Amino acid sequence: MVSIMRQNGNAPDIMERTIPEDIKDRLKAWQFYFKLCYFLYYSLGTVSIILSLTIIYLAFAITSAKVIAGLSFSASVCNALNYFLLPYKRAKGYVSAWRILSGAIIKYKVDTSVDVKQLSKAIKEGEKIIADHFE
């Protein structure tokens, strides 16, 4: 760890710069969306796998064709939602955008030469990445 010390041996004062509320809100929203998308991806995938394995493992024990059909249908719906919604791809877009904005905020806080325009540029770059992951 690198520490910056003044000549008298004391650590420098760190000026805490305030982040505009709309930028904080954007950062929180992107974080929420990437967590939601990852949750959907893993939840739908896990449910699909469990249902499929249940059908394979218990097919001989389940006497009702309707139960097997229901489990099969549920597994296929989970797979279809995972394919149609592409939550993993969207999560990657949101997490990439979040990282860019988070990095810009850190720079803004510690480097006084960085202005709010840099944060705005990071938002535009993040939005482009998110839009590219929605195609």
Rosetta constraint file for C-alpha pairs under 8 A:
AtomPair CA 3 CA 11 HARMONIC 7.82 0.50
AtomPair CA 4 CA 11 HARMONIC 6.37 0.50
AtomPair CA 4 CA 12 HARMONIC 6.99 0.50
AtomPair CA 5 CA 9 HARMONIC 5.47 0.50
AtomPair CA 5 CA 10 HARMONIC 5.65 0.50
AtomPair CA 5 CA 11 HARMONIC 4.76 0.50
AtomPair CA 5 CA 12 HARMONIC 6.30 0.50
AtomPair CA 6 CA 10 HARMONIC 5.46 0.50
AtomPair CA 6 CA 11 HARMONIC 6.02 0.50
AtomPair CA 6 CA 12 HARMONIC 6.19 0.50
AtomPair CA 14 CA 110 HARMONIC 7.48 0.50
AtomPair CA 15 CA 109 HARMONIC 7.84 0.50
AtomPair CA 15 CA 110 HARMONIC 7.72 0.50
AtomPair CA 16 CA 109 HARMONIC 6.34 0.50
AtomPair CA 16 CA 110 HARMONIC 7.89 0.50
AtomPair CA 17 CA 108 HARMONIC 7.55 0.50
AtomPair CA 17 CA 109 HARMONIC 5.39 0.50
AtomPair CA 18 CA 109 HARMONIC 7.70 0.50
AtomPair CA 19 CA 23 HARMONIC 6.84 0.50
AtomPair CA 19 CA 24 HARMONIC 6.62 0.50
AtomPair CA 19 CA 105 HARMONIC 7.51 0.50
AtomPair CA 20 CA 24 HARMONIC 6.47 0.50
AtomPair CA 21 CA 25 HARMONIC 6.04 0.50
AtomPair CA 22 CA 26 HARMONIC 6.16 0.50
AtomPair CA 23 CA 27 HARMONIC 6.25 0.50
AtomPair CA 23 CA 119 HARMONIC 7.72 0.50
AtomPair CA 24 CA 28 HARMONIC 6.26 0.50
AtomPair CA 25 CA 29 HARMONIC 6.05 0.50
AtomPair CA 26 CA 30 HARMONIC 6.14 0.50
AtomPair CA 27 CA 31 HARMONIC 6.21 0.50
AtomPair CA 27 CA 98 HARMONIC 6.08 0.50
AtomPair CA 27 CA 101 HARMONIC 6.79 0.50
AtomPair CA 27 CA 102 HARMONIC 7.08 0.50
AtomPair CA 28 CA 32 HARMONIC 6.10 0.50
AtomPair CA 29 CA 33 HARMONIC 6.15 0.50
AtomPair CA 30 CA 34 HARMONIC 6.16 0.50
AtomPair CA 30 CA 94 HARMONIC 5.57 0.50
AtomPair CA 30 CA 95 HARMONIC 7.11 0.50
AtomPair CA 30 CA 97 HARMONIC 7.31 0.50
AtomPair CA 30 CA 98 HARMONIC 5.74 0.50
AtomPair CA 31 CA 35 HARMONIC 6.24 0.50
AtomPair CA 31 CA 94 HARMONIC 7.12 0.50
AtomPair CA 31 CA 95 HARMONIC 6.84 0.50
AtomPair CA 31 CA 98 HARMONIC 6.29 0.50
AtomPair CA 32 CA 36 HARMONIC 6.07 0.50
AtomPair CA 33 CA 37 HARMONIC 5.99 0.50
AtomPair CA 33 CA 91 HARMONIC 7.05 0.50
AtomPair CA 33 CA 94 HARMONIC 6.62 0.50
AtomPair CA 34 CA 38 HARMONIC 6.13 0.50
AtomPair CA 34 CA 90 HARMONIC 7.33 0.50
AtomPair CA 34 CA 91 HARMONIC 4.36 0.50
AtomPair CA 34 CA 92 HARMONIC 7.14 0.50
AtomPair CA 34 CA 93 HARMONIC 7.83 0.50
AtomPair CA 34 CA 94 HARMONIC 5.10 0.50
AtomPair CA 34 CA 95 HARMONIC 5.59 0.50
AtomPair CA 35 CA 39 HARMONIC 6.03 0.50
AtomPair CA 35 CA 91 HARMONIC 7.15 0.50
AtomPair CA 36 CA 40 HARMONIC 6.15 0.50
AtomPair CA 36 CA 91 HARMONIC 7.83 0.50
AtomPair CA 37 CA 41 HARMONIC 6.11 0.50
AtomPair CA 37 CA 87 HARMONIC 4.74 0.50
AtomPair CA 37 CA 88 HARMONIC 6.35 0.50
AtomPair CA 37 CA 90 HARMONIC 6.64 0.50
AtomPair CA 37 CA 91 HARMONIC 5.07 0.50
AtomPair CA 38 CA 42 HARMONIC 6.16 0.50
AtomPair CA 38 CA 87 HARMONIC 6.43 0.50
AtomPair CA 38 CA 88 HARMONIC 5.97 0.50
AtomPair CA 38 CA 91 HARMONIC 5.85 0.50
AtomPair CA 39 CA 43 HARMONIC 5.79 0.50
AtomPair CA 40 CA 44 HARMONIC 5.83 0.50
AtomPair CA 40 CA 82 HARMONIC 7.86 0.50
AtomPair CA 40 CA 87 HARMONIC 6.39 0.50
AtomPair CA 41 CA 45 HARMONIC 6.07 0.50
AtomPair CA 41 CA 82 HARMONIC 6.24 0.50
AtomPair CA 41 CA 86 HARMONIC 7.72 0.50
AtomPair CA 41 CA 87 HARMONIC 5.33 0.50
AtomPair CA 41 CA 88 HARMONIC 5.76 0.50
AtomPair CA 42 CA 46 HARMONIC 5.85 0.50
AtomPair CA 43 CA 47 HARMONIC 6.06 0.50
AtomPair CA 44 CA 48 HARMONIC 6.04 0.50
AtomPair CA 44 CA 78 HARMONIC 5.22 0.50
AtomPair CA 44 CA 79 HARMONIC 7.01 0.50
AtomPair CA 44 CA 81 HARMONIC 7.58 0.50
AtomPair CA 44 CA 82 HARMONIC 6.38 0.50
AtomPair CA 45 CA 49 HARMONIC 6.16 0.50
AtomPair CA 45 CA 78 HARMONIC 6.89 0.50
AtomPair CA 45 CA 79 HARMONIC 6.87 0.50
AtomPair CA 45 CA 82 HARMONIC 7.15 0.50
AtomPair CA 46 CA 50 HARMONIC 6.10 0.50
AtomPair CA 47 CA 51 HARMONIC 6.05 0.50
AtomPair CA 47 CA 75 HARMONIC 7.12 0.50
AtomPair CA 47 CA 78 HARMONIC 7.11 0.50
AtomPair CA 48 CA 52 HARMONIC 6.06 0.50
AtomPair CA 48 CA 74 HARMONIC 7.48 0.50
AtomPair CA 48 CA 75 HARMONIC 4.47 0.50
AtomPair CA 48 CA 76 HARMONIC 7.18 0.50
AtomPair CA 48 CA 78 HARMONIC 5.59 0.50
AtomPair CA 48 CA 79 HARMONIC 6.37 0.50
AtomPair CA 49 CA 53 HARMONIC 6.03 0.50
AtomPair CA 49 CA 75 HARMONIC 7.41 0.50
AtomPair CA 50 CA 54 HARMONIC 5.99 0.50
AtomPair CA 51 CA 55 HARMONIC 6.21 0.50
AtomPair CA 51 CA 71 HARMONIC 6.10 0.50
AtomPair CA 51 CA 72 HARMONIC 7.23 0.50
AtomPair CA 51 CA 74 HARMONIC 7.48 0.50
AtomPair CA 51 CA 75 HARMONIC 5.65 0.50
AtomPair CA 52 CA 56 HARMONIC 6.29 0.50
AtomPair CA 52 CA 71 HARMONIC 7.63 0.50
AtomPair CA 52 CA 72 HARMONIC 6.94 0.50
AtomPair CA 52 CA 75 HARMONIC 6.25 0.50
AtomPair CA 53 CA 57 HARMONIC 5.84 0.50
AtomPair CA 54 CA 58 HARMONIC 5.66 0.50
AtomPair CA 54 CA 59 HARMONIC 7.64 0.50
AtomPair CA 55 CA 59 HARMONIC 5.20 0.50
AtomPair CA 55 CA 68 HARMONIC 6.51 0.50
AtomPair CA 55 CA 71 HARMONIC 6.88 0.50
AtomPair CA 55 CA 72 HARMONIC 7.19 0.50
AtomPair CA 58 CA 62 HARMONIC 6.03 0.50
AtomPair CA 59 CA 63 HARMONIC 7.95 0.50
AtomPair CA 59 CA 68 HARMONIC 7.21 0.50
AtomPair CA 62 CA 67 HARMONIC 7.37 0.50
AtomPair CA 62 CA 68 HARMONIC 7.19 0.50
AtomPair CA 64 CA 68 HARMONIC 6.74 0.50
AtomPair CA 65 CA 69 HARMONIC 6.02 0.50
AtomPair CA 66 CA 70 HARMONIC 5.96 0.50
AtomPair CA 67 CA 71 HARMONIC 6.14 0.50
AtomPair CA 68 CA 72 HARMONIC 6.01 0.50
AtomPair CA 69 CA 73 HARMONIC 5.94 0.50
AtomPair CA 70 CA 74 HARMONIC 6.09 0.50
AtomPair CA 71 CA 75 HARMONIC 6.19 0.50
AtomPair CA 72 CA 76 HARMONIC 6.19 0.50
AtomPair CA 73 CA 77 HARMONIC 6.12 0.50
AtomPair CA 74 CA 78 HARMONIC 6.31 0.50
AtomPair CA 75 CA 79 HARMONIC 6.31 0.50
AtomPair CA 76 CA 80 HARMONIC 5.99 0.50
AtomPair CA 77 CA 81 HARMONIC 6.06 0.50
AtomPair CA 78 CA 82 HARMONIC 6.16 0.50
AtomPair CA 79 CA 83 HARMONIC 6.15 0.50
AtomPair CA 80 CA 84 HARMONIC 5.84 0.50
AtomPair CA 81 CA 85 HARMONIC 5.63 0.50
AtomPair CA 81 CA 86 HARMONIC 7.79 0.50
AtomPair CA 82 CA 86 HARMONIC 5.62 0.50
AtomPair CA 82 CA 87 HARMONIC 6.59 0.50
AtomPair CA 86 CA 90 HARMONIC 6.35 0.50
AtomPair CA 87 CA 91 HARMONIC 5.89 0.50
AtomPair CA 88 CA 92 HARMONIC 6.25 0.50
AtomPair CA 89 CA 93 HARMONIC 6.54 0.50
AtomPair CA 89 CA 133 HARMONIC 6.08 0.50
AtomPair CA 89 CA 134 HARMONIC 7.72 0.50
AtomPair CA 90 CA 94 HARMONIC 6.30 0.50
AtomPair CA 90 CA 130 HARMONIC 7.13 0.50
AtomPair CA 90 CA 133 HARMONIC 5.62 0.50
AtomPair CA 90 CA 134 HARMONIC 6.34 0.50
AtomPair CA 91 CA 95 HARMONIC 5.98 0.50
AtomPair CA 92 CA 96 HARMONIC 6.03 0.50
AtomPair CA 92 CA 133 HARMONIC 7.55 0.50
AtomPair CA 93 CA 97 HARMONIC 6.19 0.50
AtomPair CA 93 CA 129 HARMONIC 5.73 0.50
AtomPair CA 93 CA 130 HARMONIC 4.55 0.50
AtomPair CA 93 CA 131 HARMONIC 7.80 0.50
AtomPair CA 93 CA 132 HARMONIC 7.58 0.50
AtomPair CA 93 CA 133 HARMONIC 5.36 0.50
AtomPair CA 94 CA 98 HARMONIC 5.97 0.50
AtomPair CA 94 CA 126 HARMONIC 7.82 0.50
AtomPair CA 94 CA 129 HARMONIC 7.80 0.50
AtomPair CA 94 CA 130 HARMONIC 5.77 0.50
AtomPair CA 95 CA 99 HARMONIC 6.08 0.50
AtomPair CA 96 CA 100 HARMONIC 6.36 0.50
AtomPair CA 96 CA 126 HARMONIC 7.14 0.50
AtomPair CA 96 CA 129 HARMONIC 7.22 0.50
AtomPair CA 96 CA 130 HARMONIC 7.99 0.50
AtomPair CA 97 CA 101 HARMONIC 6.27 0.50
AtomPair CA 97 CA 123 HARMONIC 7.64 0.50
AtomPair CA 97 CA 125 HARMONIC 7.31 0.50
AtomPair CA 97 CA 126 HARMONIC 3.93 0.50
AtomPair CA 97 CA 127 HARMONIC 6.79 0.50
AtomPair CA 97 CA 129 HARMONIC 6.30 0.50
AtomPair CA 97 CA 130 HARMONIC 6.65 0.50
AtomPair CA 98 CA 102 HARMONIC 5.85 0.50
AtomPair CA 98 CA 126 HARMONIC 7.06 0.50
AtomPair CA 99 CA 103 HARMONIC 5.97 0.50
AtomPair CA 100 CA 104 HARMONIC 6.24 0.50
AtomPair CA 100 CA 122 HARMONIC 6.14 0.50
AtomPair CA 100 CA 125 HARMONIC 7.85 0.50
AtomPair CA 100 CA 126 HARMONIC 6.53 0.50
AtomPair CA 101 CA 105 HARMONIC 6.15 0.50
AtomPair CA 101 CA 119 HARMONIC 6.87 0.50
AtomPair CA 101 CA 122 HARMONIC 5.31 0.50
AtomPair CA 101 CA 123 HARMONIC 6.22 0.50
AtomPair CA 101 CA 126 HARMONIC 6.99 0.50
AtomPair CA 102 CA 106 HARMONIC 6.29 0.50
AtomPair CA 103 CA 107 HARMONIC 6.28 0.50
AtomPair CA 104 CA 108 HARMONIC 6.05 0.50
AtomPair CA 104 CA 118 HARMONIC 6.94 0.50
AtomPair CA 104 CA 119 HARMONIC 5.87 0.50
AtomPair CA 104 CA 122 HARMONIC 6.48 0.50
AtomPair CA 105 CA 109 HARMONIC 6.14 0.50
AtomPair CA 105 CA 119 HARMONIC 6.69 0.50
AtomPair CA 106 CA 110 HARMONIC 6.36 0.50
AtomPair CA 107 CA 111 HARMONIC 5.55 0.50
AtomPair CA 107 CA 114 HARMONIC 6.85 0.50
AtomPair CA 108 CA 112 HARMONIC 6.70 0.50
AtomPair CA 108 CA 113 HARMONIC 7.94 0.50
AtomPair CA 108 CA 114 HARMONIC 5.24 0.50
AtomPair CA 108 CA 115 HARMONIC 6.55 0.50
AtomPair CA 108 CA 116 HARMONIC 7.57 0.50
AtomPair CA 108 CA 118 HARMONIC 7.95 0.50
AtomPair CA 108 CA 119 HARMONIC 7.66 0.50
AtomPair CA 114 CA 118 HARMONIC 6.50 0.50
AtomPair CA 115 CA 119 HARMONIC 7.32 0.50
AtomPair CA 116 CA 120 HARMONIC 6.35 0.50
AtomPair CA 117 CA 121 HARMONIC 6.12 0.50
AtomPair CA 118 CA 122 HARMONIC 6.18 0.50
AtomPair CA 119 CA 123 HARMONIC 6.28 0.50
AtomPair CA 120 CA 124 HARMONIC 6.35 0.50
AtomPair CA 121 CA 125 HARMONIC 6.18 0.50
AtomPair CA 122 CA 126 HARMONIC 5.99 0.50
AtomPair CA 123 CA 127 HARMONIC 6.05 0.50
AtomPair CA 124 CA 128 HARMONIC 6.23 0.50
AtomPair CA 125 CA 129 HARMONIC 6.37 0.50
AtomPair CA 126 CA 130 HARMONIC 6.22 0.50
AtomPair CA 127 CA 131 HARMONIC 6.07 0.50
AtomPair CA 128 CA 132 HARMONIC 6.11 0.50
AtomPair CA 129 CA 133 HARMONIC 6.38 0.50
AtomPair CA 130 CA 134 HARMONIC 6.55 0.50
AtomPair CA 131 CA 135 HARMONIC 6.94 0.50
